[in-house]
Amino acid sequence: MPDHLGQPVELTPDDMAAGFTVDLVAAVRAGFEHRINRRWTVGIDASVCHTMGLGASRLDTLSGSVSLGYTWYSLWPR
């Protein structure tokens, strides 16, 4: 039997050492939602994020999404 059985295996992806870093993040998000009827809504949104790495390089991201929502609530007469 090999000697390494039962021993922890340390894997380092892409030759990067393990560590912990703190980053400053600025983010902006905007969206729009439209009610189709009493229960269904559809929406879109976009967000931009800028990360200022104190111990790493900067990172900018742009993302967007489309959503479809179903809302359940009582339909009792008013």
Phi, psi and omega in degrees: 000142179294153182287341187275356181294135180084356180260144177295143179251125179261119179247130178241107183290138175053033176059035178254137177281151177289148180184183182224135179221154177248131181237152172263134185233133172240128183224146176227135180222136179221148181203174181220135177231137182237129177276120180281312175211201184295337186242330188256138173228153175229143183211163175224152175206159178222147178219150178234136182226134178236120181252126176256101184285124176284328179240007182217178181283165181285155181217129176244135178227150176227129181219159179211159179208160175238136182230152174230123185236144176243125181251127177253128171204164185298138177257033178299148177298148181277000000 
